[in-house]
Amino acid sequence: MYISPLKALINDQYGRLDELCAHLDLPVARWHGDVGSHLKSKLIDRPRGILLITPESLEALFVLRGWKMGDLTAALRYIVIDELHSFIGTERGAQLQSLMHRLDLAARRRVPRIGLSATLGDMLQAADFLRPGAGEHVASIVSTSDAQELRLQVRGHVETAPTLDPRAQAAHEALGADVSTDDITSGGRLAIADHLFATLRGSHNLIFANSRGAVEDYTDLLSRRCDTAGVPNESVPHHGNLSKDIREHAESRLKDRSRPTTAVCTSTLEMGIDIGSVSSIAQVGAPPSVAALRQRLGRSGRRGGPAVLRLYISEPEPTVEITNRGSGPPSDPERLAGHENLQQR
């Protein structure tokens, strides 16, 4: 049983495993929300081979088909957890530990567990997560390959108000005037989009935005810059709310090495999905965690080249009001001079 945090990763692994196992009489099955009920019923009637499943779907199996779990786990030989780091220290990870324990109970034995990750910093913590209370009995296999070259650029941009505020936008639209995305986008985002367009064209890249809305905003901004420059659009969106067809189109574009493509995405392209190596990673705003940033960085430099990361930060211009927020105004000229010096740096 292969447990993955993402449906997209399961679909990607399924394609490769099914091809590898085609001549071994070893069936490979997927189990998640996009899989038809007839395929699930086939597996329930004759459980064998390799099952690829998400924690949520495994939970549903216990709830809806609990009486069948003894049969399903009777011949279970291994539980493989992919992207183990994404579960450690999270509520979803606690659920996964509960699921693994229940699989042992259903099988009436301790099923061997295997955890996989390229982004583990604390191996003892990972071992204890995989086998709670018995981490000292978990064997760790650690890569000894040399670390790759890392190239890092941090770019700061001043956040300014859009050209049109909501009231002005409504007035323009009431008069029938055209309002472009640039007119209602903050100055910081426009500056970031300009640099992304100038820097990333002609190569394969991933741009990680921190929300689905930001993904669509930056995809639109980059697309409009392509239209203005009269060049082919290279940017595609990818996040969990998009349809399966749109997500798969973005993934196939990244795999196609003949057409430069930059995918603007959330964490959906952070892990595992085989899209080949990309030239660089762009992170817009602070990443959700150090582990997430390390995982994203691992997408770049897979073919012997350096891993390239561009980190974009957009913040308001420092002022006395901002720097002193929450602590009251400076109480003496000396403190005020310190705030003025801060603004000038």
N, C-alpha and C positions, 0 to 999 in steps of 0.2 A: 504494500500500500504506500503510495507516494502522496504526501500531503503538501500542498502548495498554498501560499497566501493569495495567489491571483488566478482567476480564471484564464486570463490571457497567457500566463505562463504554462498552465496546464495544456491549453490548446497547442502551444508551441512545442512542448515536450511530447505531446501525443503524436504529432506529425513525425518527429524523429524516431521515437520509440516504435511506432507502428511499422515503420519501414525496416528498422533493425530486426524486429521480431517476426516479420512476415514469413520467413522460411524456417522458423523455429517451433512452429505450432504453439506459439505463446501469444494469446490474445491480449490486446491492450484496450482498456476501457476508460472513458471519462465519465465523471459524475459531477455535474454542476447545473446551474439553472438554465443554461442554453442547450442542454442535452435532452433529446426526446425521451418520452416515457417508455417507448418500446425497447430502446437500447438499455435502459435501466432495468426493465423487467427481465431482459435476457440475462443480465449479469446476476440478478437475484435468483433466477431459476438454476443457473449453473455458474457459481462463483469460481473463477480460475484466472490465471494470468496476472496481469499488472493492472491495478486500479489507481487512477489519478483523481484526486478529490480535494476539495477545499474543507477547512474546518467546519464551516457552516453547513455544508452538504453532509458531512459526516455526522454532525449533530442531528440533522434532520433524519438521517438513517436510523439513529438510535430512537428518536421520538416516534417516527412513523412505521418503522419496521423492526422494532426492538426484538420481537420474537424470532426474527431471522438472523440476528447478529451472531448467535452461536454457530450456525451453519456457515455464515460468511467468513468467520474468523477461524474455522476449524483447521484450515491448512495455511493460515497466514504465517509467512516465514519472516518478513521484515516490515518495519514501519520506517519510511524514509521521510524526513522533514527537510524540505528545501528552504533556502533563505532563512535559516534558523534565527539569525540575529533580529529579524523583523518581529519575532514573537516574544523575545526575552524582555521581561519587565513591563508587559502590556496586559490589558484585560483579555485580549484575544489569546495571548500566550497562556494565561491561566486556564482559559477554556480548552486550549489544545492539550495542556497537561492532564486535565480531567478526561478528555477524550482518549488519550493514550492509556490512562489507567483503566477506563471502562473497556477498552479493547483487550487489555490483559485479562480482565474479569470475564469477558465474553469467551475468550479463547481458553480460559482456565490455566494459563501459564504466562510467563513473562516473555513477551515477543521482543526480539532484539530491535533496538532503535538506532537509527543512523541519522545524524544531523549534518547538513551541508551548508556552508556559507563561505563567501570570500571576504566577509567584513566582520570578523570576530576579533575583539580586542582582548577579552578576558576569557581564556579557555576554561578556567575553573568554573566560572559562572555559567558558561554554556553547558559544561558537563553536568552541573548540578540541576540545570533546567531540564536537560534531556532525561535524567534519572534522578528525580528529587530525593534527597537524603542519601544517595548512593553515588554521588558524582565521582568519588575516588576510584570507583570500579569502571568508569568510562574511559576507553582508550582514545587518545587524541592523536590525530594524524595532521601535521602542520606542514605546509609548503615551506621549503627552504630556498626558493628561488630569490634572486636578488631583487630589490625594490626598483621600480622603473623611475625614469626621470619625470619630474613633475614641473609643469610651468603654470604659474598662477598670476592672474591679474585681477586686482580689486579696483573697481571704478565707482566713484561716488558722484551722484548727481543731485543738484538742488531741486527740491520739489516746489513747483510753482502752480498757481491756480490755472485751470483751463482758460482758453480765450473766451469761451461763453459759459457763464454759470447757468444753472437750470432755468432761471427766469428769462435770461437773454435767449437761451435756446428755444424756449416756448414761444417767445415773441418772434424770433426769426421764422420758426416753422409756421406760425399763424399768418405771417406775411407771404408764405410760399417760398421763402428763401432756402437754398440748400445749406444743410448743416453737415459738415464732414466729421468723421471720427476724430480727426486731429483737433477740431474746434472744441470738442468736449472732453479731451484727454489732458491730463496734467502734464506740465512741462517736463517733469522727471521721466515719465513714461515715454514721452516723445523723444527725449534725448537718448534713452536706452534703446528704443526701437531704431533710431537713426544709426547708432553704433552697431547694433546687431546686423542691420541690413548691410552696412558698409564692410563689416568684418567677416561675416559668415557665408556670403554668397560664393557659390562655386564648389562647395564641399558638403559633406554629411555632418550634421551637428544635432545635438539635443539641447533645447532650451527648457529648463525646469522653472515653471511659474508656480506660485504657491496656492493657486485656486483655479477652479474651472473657469471662472469669469476672466481671470487674468490670462489664461491660455487663449481664450477666444479673442480677447482684446489685442494681444500681441500678434496673434495670427492675422487678424484683420489689418493691423498697422503695417506689418511686413508685406502683406499682399498689396495694400494700397501703394506702398513705396515701389513695388515691382511694376505696378500699372503706370505710375508716374514716370518711372525710368524707362518704360517700354521694354522690359526684360521678362522672361518667363518666371512665373511664381514658383518658388522653391519651398515655401512653408506650408506645413499641414498640421492640423490640431490632433491631439490625442488625450482623451480623458474618459473616465468611467461613465459619464452620462451620454456620450455620443453613441450612435448606433454601431452595431457590430461591423457593418459594412464600412463605415467611415474609419473605425479603428484599424480594421484589417488593411484598408487602402493605405493608411499611413505606414503601417508596418511593412507592407510590400514595397512601398516607395523607398524606405530605408534600406531594405535588402537589395534593391536594384542599384548596382554600383554604376550604372551608365547615366543616371540622372541625379545631379546634386539635390539633396533634400535636407531640410531642417525641420524637425518635428518640435512643436511647442507642446509641452505635456505637463501633467501632474506626476504623481509617483507611479502612474501606470506603466511607464517605460523605465522605471528605476531598476527593476529586478528581472533578471533571468531571460526575458524574451529574446530570442536570437535575432538580432537586427544587424549583426556584424559590428565591426569597429567603426566608430565615428571620429571625426577629426578633433572635435572639441566639445566641451560641455559648458553651457551658460546657466548660471543660477541667478534668477532674479529675486532679490530679497533674501532674507535669512532662511537657510534650510531648516527643516523640522528637527533635525538632530545631526550630530557629528557622524553617526553611523550611516544615516541617509546620504549625507554629502559624500562620504567615502564610497558608498555603493554607486552613486551617480558618477563620480569621478572614474570609477572602474570601467565605465562604458567607453572611455577614451584611451587611446594608446595600446590597443590590444595586439597590434601587429608589429611590435618592436619599436614603435615611435613613442615620443613622450606623451604623457597624459596632460591635457590642456584644460584648465578651468578658468573661466571668466566669471567673476562674482560682481553683480550690479546692486548697488545700494542707492536708494533715493530717499532723502530726508529734507525737512525744511531748513532754511538758512538759520544758523544759530543766532539768537538774539537774547537780550537781557531777559525778556519775558519767558522764552523757552528754557534757557539754561537755569533760570531761577524758579521754574514752575514747581509749586508744592512747598517752597521754603520761604516765601515772602520776598519782598524787594530787598536789595542790598541796604544794609543799615548804616553804612559809612562810606565816604569817598574812596577809601582804599579798596573795599570789596567791589565797588562800582568799577574802578579802574581795572580790576581783574577780569570782570565780565567784558569790558570793552576790548581788552587784549585778546580774550577768547574769540571774539567776533572777527578780529583782524587776522587770525592765523589761517 
